[in-house]
Amino acid sequence: MLTITAVAEQKIKELMVEEKDIIGLRVYVKGGGCHGYQYGMAFESKMGDDDTVFEKNEVKVIMDSQSAPLLQGAEVDYVDSLQGSGFAIKNPQAKTTCGCGSSFSA
């Protein structure tokens, strides 16, 4: 369903240590951005009834029922480059993306 690179997994673990009562990382899609959909991520302390959970080692990734189909086959990575560092999502369902990669159309 969703994959997490080893680099992203390690970074999520590091960040989760700094937070209290965190059970996992929520990855979601919401309307917006210049191409219709926008990615979002936030640490989560609880799960909803319609959530899907993907686990890799000690890392849980949580997706709501509307975001999960749009993230099918996507990869969460952590990139550290001269332009900056942060999580990046590579989504094979994205037909077009904006220049910064934070919004897409499906």
trRosetta pair geometry for C-beta under 8 A, 3 or more apart (Angstrom, degrees):
i j d omega theta_ij theta_ji phi_ij phi_ji
1 52 7.5 -117 166 147 161 137
1 54 5.9 -144 76 -90 120 129
1 68 7.3 -26 -173 -165 125 95
1 71 7.7 46 161 109 85 89
1 72 6.1 -71 -152 -128 66 63
1 73 7.5 -82 -168 -46 28 39
2 27 7.2 158 -160 63 158 148
2 54 5.1 -152 55 0 106 171
2 61 6.0 -111 96 102 138 148
2 63 7.1 141 -25 -34 150 140
2 71 5.6 2 -89 142 117 110
2 72 7.7 -95 -63 -118 73 25
2 73 7.7 -26 -92 24 46 8
2 74 5.5 -10 -125 66 84 83
2 75 7.5 162 -170 -92 63 31
2 76 6.8 34 170 -13 107 102
3 74 7.6 -159 33 101 70 44
3 75 4.7 -19 71 -112 99 79
3 76 7.2 -166 95 24 49 70
4 8 5.0 -126 -172 88 85 120
4 9 5.1 106 130 -64 119 88
4 12 7.4 -35 -166 -3 141 144
4 54 7.8 155 -21 117 110 121
4 56 5.1 -155 46 31 121 154
4 59 6.5 -108 97 101 169 142
4 61 6.5 177 -56 -42 127 138
4 75 7.5 163 -88 -161 23 63
4 76 4.9 -16 -111 63 73 104
5 8 4.7 93 55 9 81 102
5 9 6.9 -141 95 -7 42 87
5 75 6.6 59 -41 175 91 107
5 76 7.0 -138 10 93 78 56
5 77 4.5 39 8 -112 135 76
5 78 7.0 -140 69 16 115 72
6 9 5.5 -52 -146 35 32 116
6 10 6.4 33 156 -19 64 104
7 10 6.0 -55 -152 35 29 110
7 11 6.5 25 153 -15 64 108
7 77 6.5 34 69 -164 112 73
7 78 4.7 -137 127 54 98 98
8 11 5.7 -57 -146 39 33 110
8 12 6.2 36 155 -22 67 105
8 76 5.0 160 171 122 164 87
8 77 5.2 -133 -47 -141 122 23
8 78 4.3 155 -91 -19 63 92
8 87 6.4 77 -129 -124 108 92
9 12 5.8 -54 -148 34 28 111
9 13 6.5 30 153 -19 62 105
9 56 5.9 -93 -107 105 127 123
9 57 6.5 75 -172 39 135 126
9 59 5.2 -142 -142 -2 82 154
10 13 5.7 -54 -152 34 32 113
10 14 6.5 33 151 -20 65 105
10 78 7.8 -110 61 33 83 146
11 14 5.5 -51 -149 35 34 114
11 15 6.3 28 156 -14 66 107
11 78 4.3 109 8 -85 152 168
11 87 7.5 -172 98 -76 141 89
12 15 6.0 -60 -147 41 29 107
12 16 6.1 32 155 -25 66 109
12 25 5.4 -80 -139 -34 123 140
12 59 5.1 72 97 -130 137 129
13 16 5.8 -56 -144 33 27 112
13 17 6.9 36 156 -28 61 99
13 58 6.5 71 -106 80 110 113
13 59 6.3 -88 -61 -73 83 105
14 17 6.1 -53 -163 20 30 113
14 18 7.5 22 147 -14 60 105
15 18 5.9 -57 -162 32 42 112
15 19 6.9 26 149 -12 70 110
15 43 7.2 -148 130 -69 111 129
16 19 5.8 -66 -150 41 40 106
16 22 5.1 -145 -146 93 85 136
16 25 7.8 -97 -71 -52 109 91
16 43 6.8 161 -103 -128 73 128
16 59 7.8 -169 -20 -113 149 80
19 22 4.3 54 103 -29 124 134
19 43 5.4 -71 -142 136 179 165
21 45 4.6 29 128 -135 100 118
22 43 4.6 -34 -133 174 126 119
22 44 6.9 98 -152 66 73 37
22 45 5.9 -72 -100 -85 41 71
23 44 6.0 -53 56 98 88 84
23 45 6.2 108 0 -144 92 29
23 46 7.1 92 14 -76 134 22
23 47 7.0 -81 89 -39 147 95
23 60 6.1 -30 145 61 75 142
23 62 7.7 58 98 -42 100 135
24 43 7.5 177 101 -151 28 63
24 44 5.6 -15 70 55 72 104
24 53 7.0 149 4 -137 176 102
24 59 7.0 106 -133 180 85 55
24 60 3.1 -76 -97 87 132 98
24 61 6.1 -154 174 -76 119 17
24 62 4.9 118 96 -22 128 103
25 41 6.1 -4 179 -167 104 103
25 42 7.6 158 -158 82 62 27
25 43 6.0 -46 -104 -101 61 58
25 44 7.0 134 -135 8 11 93
25 59 7.1 -6 10 -173 110 98
25 60 7.2 163 24 89 63 58
25 61 5.5 -25 72 -112 91 66
25 62 6.9 177 86 21 37 81
26 40 7.9 -7 113 112 94 90
26 41 6.7 160 84 -152 59 49
26 42 5.1 -13 57 63 107 77
26 43 7.3 135 12 -140 84 7
26 44 4.3 89 -34 -44 108 125
26 61 7.8 129 -108 -168 21 56
26 62 4.6 -40 -99 76 70 102
26 63 7.2 141 -157 -84 66 37
26 64 7.8 34 -161 -29 111 86
27 39 7.3 -25 -168 -164 86 97
27 40 7.5 155 -158 85 43 52
27 41 5.4 -11 -103 -101 65 85
27 61 5.7 -2 2 -171 114 106
27 62 7.4 151 19 69 65 48
27 63 5.7 -30 70 -86 82 91
27 67 7.0 -179 112 147 67 141
27 71 6.4 113 118 -122 118 159
27 76 6.4 -112 -90 -80 150 134
27 89 7.3 133 -161 -92 126 132
28 39 7.5 140 82 -161 45 51
28 40 4.9 -21 67 65 91 99
28 41 7.5 168 22 -80 72 38
28 42 7.9 -15 13 18 114 95
28 63 6.6 156 -88 -137 63 67
28 64 6.0 31 -115 16 110 104
28 67 4.4 -110 -142 -81 61 159
29 37 5.1 -3 -175 -174 109 117
29 38 7.1 146 -157 71 60 38
29 39 6.2 -35 -100 -100 67 52
29 40 7.4 169 -90 19 20 84
29 66 7.4 -127 67 119 94 86
29 67 4.4 152 22 -127 84 88
29 70 4.6 -57 21 89 164 144
29 71 6.5 -168 -29 -48 117 96
30 37 7.2 146 76 -155 28 67
30 38 5.6 -30 67 62 78 91
30 40 5.9 21 4 -6 111 129
31 36 6.9 -57 -143 175 70 56
31 37 6.5 -56 -107 -103 38 55
31 38 7.3 24 124 15 14 91
32 36 7.9 63 52 159 16 18
32 37 7.3 45 48 -148 53 20
32 38 4.3 -35 78 -3 95 131
32 103 6.9 -113 108 -111 64 123
33 36 6.8 -33 72 45 93 26
33 37 6.5 -17 42 89 125 25
33 38 3.8 150 -30 -75 117 99
33 98 6.3 -136 173 -14 110 140
33 102 6.2 -159 -116 109 131 83
33 103 2.4 175 157 -99 147 141
33 104 7.5 16 101 6 150 39
34 98 4.8 96 58 -95 114 132
34 103 5.4 139 40 72 63 148
35 96 5.7 -154 -141 99 134 96
35 97 6.4 -118 6 -133 168 28
35 98 5.3 -150 -18 -45 115 90
35 103 4.4 152 36 128 93 101
35 104 5.2 -33 100 -147 136 10
35 105 4.4 -115 168 -34 97 86
36 103 7.0 139 45 173 46 106
36 104 7.3 -58 60 101 89 38
36 105 4.6 74 29 -101 130 83
36 106 7.6 -123 95 12 132 71
37 70 6.6 -151 -158 -172 160 149
37 103 6.2 155 82 -159 46 73
37 104 5.4 -32 68 67 101 71
37 105 6.7 143 15 -97 95 36
37 106 6.5 26 1 -14 146 101
38 102 6.1 16 -148 145 86 85
38 103 4.7 -34 -92 -99 73 87
39 89 5.1 176 -116 21 160 144
39 102 6.1 -120 40 -160 95 62
39 103 7.6 -152 2 -87 73 39
39 104 7.8 44 -34 8 95 106
41 87 5.9 7 11 71 165 152
44 47 7.0 76 143 -77 134 60
44 62 5.4 -57 39 43 157 146
47 51 4.6 -118 -170 46 97 153
47 53 7.0 -36 -119 -64 145 116
47 62 6.0 -141 -111 -135 95 138
48 51 4.7 121 57 -34 77 103
48 64 6.4 19 52 -112 138 92
50 64 6.2 46 98 -162 101 72
50 65 4.0 -55 158 -25 117 122
51 62 5.2 -12 -171 -167 129 99
51 63 6.7 142 -157 73 73 37
51 64 5.9 -50 -100 -99 69 49
51 65 7.4 -104 -82 -39 25 72
52 62 7.4 148 76 -157 47 50
52 63 4.9 -20 60 65 97 93
52 64 7.8 121 16 -149 80 3
52 65 7.1 114 -21 -87 99 55
52 68 4.8 67 25 -97 142 142
53 60 5.5 -23 -163 -164 108 106
53 61 7.1 144 -158 74 54 48
53 62 5.6 -19 -102 -101 75 70
53 63 7.9 178 -81 22 30 70
54 60 7.3 142 74 -159 46 54
54 61 4.5 -17 62 61 98 102
54 63 7.4 31 -4 -1 104 109
55 59 6.9 155 -154 83 57 50
55 60 5.2 -24 -98 -101 81 70
55 61 7.6 -172 -79 20 33 71
56 59 5.2 -14 66 63 81 101
56 61 7.5 23 8 -7 99 107
61 76 7.0 178 -113 5 146 152
63 67 4.8 -131 -169 90 95 109
63 68 4.4 124 120 -78 129 79
63 71 6.0 -131 -125 47 149 145
64 67 5.0 79 55 15 79 104
64 68 7.0 -138 87 -23 35 89
65 68 6.0 -39 -138 16 28 118
66 69 7.6 -62 -173 28 30 98
66 70 7.6 10 145 0 61 115
67 70 5.8 -74 -159 47 45 107
67 71 5.7 26 154 -11 82 118
68 71 5.9 -72 -141 46 27 102
68 72 7.0 59 155 -58 62 80
69 72 5.7 -15 -159 -25 38 115
70 91 7.7 -2 155 -158 73 141
70 93 6.4 -154 -162 92 52 149
70 106 5.9 -108 -134 -60 94 158
71 74 4.5 -71 -166 18 69 134
71 89 7.7 -70 -130 -163 97 134
71 91 6.8 -85 -127 -117 52 113
71 93 7.9 -123 -96 27 13 133
72 93 6.5 76 61 -41 85 136
73 91 7.4 99 90 -155 83 57
73 92 4.8 -53 122 37 128 119
73 93 6.6 125 58 -31 115 94
74 89 5.5 0 179 -174 125 100
74 90 6.5 160 -160 82 69 49
74 91 4.3 -17 -107 -103 105 75
74 92 7.1 -151 -84 12 53 71
74 93 7.3 -59 -62 17 93 100
75 89 7.1 154 77 -156 48 52
75 90 4.5 -6 55 55 101 101
75 91 7.9 -157 26 -69 62 42
76 87 6.2 -14 -170 -168 93 111
76 88 7.7 150 -157 78 47 43
76 89 5.8 -22 -100 -101 63 75
77 87 7.1 147 81 -157 42 60
77 88 5.0 -24 68 64 94 92
77 89 7.6 168 22 -87 75 26
77 90 6.6 36 -2 -9 119 105
78 85 7.3 26 173 -178 86 92
78 86 7.2 -125 -147 136 70 19
78 87 5.5 -40 -98 -97 69 60
78 88 7.3 150 -106 15 19 79
79 85 6.4 -164 99 -140 57 56
79 86 6.6 -10 56 61 84 53
79 87 7.7 120 15 -132 78 13
79 88 4.9 29 -7 -8 121 128
80 85 4.1 7 -112 -110 68 114
81 84 6.8 8 66 50 77 36
81 85 7.0 154 22 -81 53 63
88 101 6.5 0 -145 131 100 144
89 101 7.9 167 54 157 70 102
91 94 4.3 87 88 -19 107 107
91 104 6.3 -156 65 33 136 175
93 106 5.2 6 145 -132 103 104
94 97 5.3 36 157 -62 137 98
94 104 3.7 -62 -133 -164 114 143
94 105 7.0 96 -157 57 69 40
94 106 6.4 -64 -103 -87 42 67
95 104 7.5 132 39 176 55 93
95 105 5.3 -51 55 92 101 87
95 106 6.2 127 -4 -139 96 20
96 104 6.6 165 86 -154 48 66
96 105 5.0 14 50 38 92 105
97 101 5.6 17 163 -119 133 52
97 103 6.9 149 -155 86 64 49
97 104 4.6 -27 -99 -98 75 88
98 101 6.8 -125 71 -39 71 18
98 102 6.6 -36 58 50 119 65
98 103 4.7 41 -3 56 123 93
98 104 7.4 -119 -3 -70 75 48
100 103 7.9 51 66 13 93 80
